[in-house]
Amino acid sequence: MKKRMLQWVVNFTVRAIVGSGVIFLINGCLPSSGEGMMVGINFLTVLTSGFLGIPGVCVLYGIRFLDFL
């Protein structure tokens, strides 16, 4: 049981770090005119990317895009 919990924590941490890195890189690639499309890195976005991984990052940008329209 402990091994399974540790594996879940490690997977969550890796997904959160990678997801935050992807958000950082995408925000860096957006032009300055696309500031309305940027997703901030905060507690909720790190949690979302930690639970859902890269699809979670896509969802965050999708929500931001719909808000931008």
Buried (B, 14 or more C-beta within 10 A) or exposed (E): EEEEEEEEEEEBEEBBEBBBEBBEEBBEEEEEEEEEBBBEBEEEBBBBBBEBBEEBBEEBBEEBEEEEE
